[in-house]
C-alpha cells in the first residue's frame, strides 16, 4: 500500500466534503484545502472527476495559477 496526499473540497451546492487522493510528488499523507494545493498535486488531479453523494458529479478545475493553486469544482454535464 503506497502513500498519498488528499485534497479536500467543499461541494459548491450543498457544502458537503469531497476528497480526492493524489500520488503525485513525495506523498506524506498530507491533507490540503482546495485553496492551497501544491502545483504538482494540482496538475495530477486537474480535470479528474469527483462525486458529491448529494449533488452528483463534478470536474476539478484550476481557478488561478500562483505557487500554490486554488482549485474548485464545476458540475459535469
Rosetta blueprint (number, residue, H / E / L):
1 X L
2 X L
3 X L
4 X L
5 X E
6 X E
7 X E
8 X E
9 X E
10 X E
11 X L
12 X L
13 X L
14 X L
15 X L
16 X L
17 X E
18 X E
19 X E
20 X E
21 X E
22 X E
23 X L
24 X L
25 X L
26 X L
27 X L
28 X L
29 X L
30 X L
31 X E
32 X E
33 X E
34 X L
35 X L
36 X L
37 X E
38 X E
39 X H
40 X H
41 X H
42 X H
43 X H
44 X H
45 X H
46 X L
47 X L
48 X L
49 X E
50 X E
51 X E
52 X E
53 X L
54 X L
55 X L
56 X E
57 X E
58 X E
59 X E
60 X E
61 X E
62 X E
63 X L
64 X L
65 X L
66 X L
67 X L
68 X E
69 X E
70 X L
71 X E
72 X E
73 X E
74 X E
75 X E
76 X L
77 X L
